[in-house]
Amino acid sequence: FPVTIRRSENLHKFSPKLNSQVYVLGNEVLGVSQNILDASKHILEIKSKDGFYHSLNVTVAAGVAIDYLNTKRKFN
């Protein structure tokens, strides 16, 4: 089941620095290892507009994140 990490940030409130970021995506079952999470400056979470957490396939999550980051890049 999905677990919210205490220091995670909502993707849509994140201000990326696109030239200095590495993005790691985990799968629905295993997620991302604790070592990677501990080494991460930001941990992003995708939340739905209705407030309910829905498990997303990693390719869908990547599409949502890329779309958001591309939109932010156009306006920054």
N, C-alpha and C positions, 0 to 999 in steps of 0.2 A: 504494500500500500504506500501511497506517496507520503513522504515526510517533509515537513517544512523545516528548513534549516534556520536556526535563530538569527543568523546574520545575513540572510538572503535579502535581496532587493528586488522590487518589482521591475521587470524589464522596461516597462513603459515610463518609469521615473529615472531610468539610468541615462546619464549623459556620457556617451562613449568618446574616447580619444582613438579614433579609428586607425591611426598610424602606429599605435603602441599597444595593441591588445592581441591576446590569443584567446580564442573561445574554445572551450571543451564541452562536448555534449555527451551525456550518458544515456544508456538505454533505459527502458521503462522498468526493468527488473533489477538490474544491478546498479544503475545510476553511475556516479563517479566515485572513485576511491577516496577514502578519507585523507590520504596523503595529498592528493590533488586539491581537495577542498581546503585543507589546512594551508597549502601554499598559495591559495587564490586570494587576490586583493578584493575581488567582487564575486559574489555568487548571485546569479540572476534567476529569477523565478517568473514563469509566465502564469498570470492569473486571468481567469475569464471575467468578462464584464459583469456577470451576474454574481460574482463573489464565490462561486463554487469551483473547487479545484477539479480539473479533468485531466486524466492521464493522457499525454500526447505521445504519439509515435515520434521517435527521434527525428525523422525526416520532416514531419509536420512542425515540430518545435524549431528545427533549423530554419524552415521557411518563414515562420513567424518572426524569429529573431533577425534574420537577414532583411526581411521587409522593413522592420522597425529601424534597424541600423542604417539601411539605405535611405530611409525617409529623414532621419536625423542628420545624415551626412549632407543632404541637399540644402538644409537650412542652417547649418553651422559654418 
